Amino acid sequence: MNRIFALTLCIFLGQMSSTVSPGIIGTTASIGGGALLVAGCTSGTITVAGAAAGMGVVVAPNTYPGDGTFWYGYVSSANTVTVKVCVVLALTPTASTYTVRVFH
């Protein structure tokens, strides 16, 4: 069993790239700062040249929006990424800009 795991791990590691692409990077305008109801969301868009349907998106707040919040992004149309900030409880997420990375 250990030999099979070791072989699988070696094959997996051998297929990994030694370089990481930073992707396409942009920063949104401020999102949040207004009261949201339970399970509510607010959103903003950003133009990211080269972004296309099917590309992966990673979003990170530049100011923590608070406990009970979550955020995500997606390519909503060519060259446009939508970032959503949502809450699990009724609260006001702290306003923040978000760094967006789009990967091929």
Backbone torsions as a table, in degrees:
resi	resn	phi	psi	omega
1	MET	NA	-42.4	179.9
2	ASN	-65.2	-35.5	179.5
3	ARG	-67.1	-37.9	178.5
4	ILE	-65.5	-44.0	178.0
5	PHE	-61.1	-45.5	-179.1
6	ALA	-62.5	-41.3	178.5
7	LEU	-65.2	-44.5	178.3
8	THR	-60.9	-43.1	179.6
9	LEU	-63.9	-41.9	178.7
10	CYS	-63.6	-41.7	178.7
11	ILE	-64.5	-45.1	179.4
12	PHE	-60.9	-48.7	-179.1
13	LEU	-64.5	-33.8	178.7
14	GLY	-67.7	-23.6	-179.6
15	GLN	-90.7	-9.1	-179.9
16	MET	-76.1	146.2	177.0
17	SER	-79.6	146.5	179.1
18	SER	-87.1	-6.0	177.7
19	THR	-121.7	150.7	178.9
20	VAL	-117.0	126.1	178.0
21	SER	-78.3	134.1	179.1
22	PRO	-72.6	-10.9	-179.3
23	GLY	74.9	-173.0	177.2
24	ILE	-92.2	129.1	-172.0
25	ILE	-116.9	142.5	174.5
26	GLY	-155.0	169.9	178.2
27	THR	-130.2	132.7	-179.7
28	THR	-76.6	168.1	164.9
29	ALA	-72.8	174.0	-179.4
30	SER	-63.1	134.1	176.5
31	ILE	-124.9	139.3	-179.5
32	GLY	102.4	-171.2	179.9
33	GLY	96.4	-9.2	178.2
34	GLY	-114.6	150.5	-179.2
35	ALA	-64.0	138.8	176.7
36	LEU	-124.4	145.7	175.8
37	LEU	-79.1	170.1	177.7
38	VAL	-51.5	130.9	179.8
39	ALA	63.6	20.2	178.9
40	GLY	-84.0	160.6	178.9
41	CYS	-136.7	154.9	168.1
42	THR	-129.3	159.2	-175.2
43	SER	-147.8	167.0	175.2
44	GLY	-150.3	160.7	178.1
45	THR	-121.4	158.8	177.3
46	ILE	-141.4	140.8	174.6
47	THR	-83.0	123.0	177.3
48	VAL	-127.0	101.9	-177.6
49	ALA	-56.2	128.8	178.7
50	GLY	95.4	-10.6	178.8
51	ALA	-68.6	135.4	-178.5
52	ALA	-142.0	156.1	178.8
53	ALA	-50.3	138.6	178.9
54	GLY	92.4	-10.8	177.8
55	MET	-79.0	149.4	177.7
56	GLY	-79.8	147.8	-179.6
57	VAL	-130.0	132.6	173.8
58	VAL	-119.6	132.3	-176.6
59	VAL	-124.3	136.6	178.0
60	ALA	-137.1	129.8	178.1
61	PRO	-72.9	145.5	175.5
62	ASN	-88.1	-15.9	170.5
63	THR	-133.7	129.7	-177.9
64	TYR	-60.1	123.7	-176.7
65	PRO	-76.6	-10.8	175.9
66	GLY	117.2	160.1	176.5
67	ASP	-64.2	147.8	179.9
68	GLY	84.4	9.8	178.3
69	THR	-116.8	156.0	169.6
70	PHE	-146.1	159.4	-174.7
71	TRP	-142.5	154.1	177.0
72	TYR	-160.2	167.9	178.8
73	GLY	-142.2	160.2	178.2
74	TYR	-155.7	155.5	176.1
75	VAL	-78.2	112.3	-175.7
76	SER	-92.7	-21.4	172.6
77	SER	-165.3	172.7	-178.6
78	ALA	-54.2	127.7	178.0
79	ASN	67.4	12.8	-178.8
80	THR	-130.5	130.1	175.6
81	VAL	-115.8	133.1	174.5
82	THR	-101.5	131.6	176.1
83	VAL	-112.8	128.2	178.3
84	LYS	-113.4	137.7	173.9
85	VAL	-119.2	121.1	-174.2
86	CYS	-124.5	161.8	-179.9
87	VAL	-126.2	153.8	176.0
88	VAL	-98.5	-18.6	177.0
89	LEU	-126.8	163.3	174.8
90	ALA	-69.2	115.7	178.9
91	LEU	-163.7	176.5	178.9
92	THR	-112.9	108.2	177.8
93	PRO	-68.5	140.3	176.6
94	THR	-61.8	133.4	178.6
95	ALA	-62.6	139.4	-179.4
96	SER	-155.7	152.1	164.8
97	THR	-85.3	159.7	-178.3
98	TYR	-129.0	133.5	173.7
99	THR	-84.1	131.1	-175.9
100	VAL	-118.2	132.0	174.3
101	ARG	-123.8	129.7	179.5
102	VAL	-114.7	129.9	-176.8
103	PHE	-115.5	144.6	178.3
104	HIS	-74.7	NA	NA
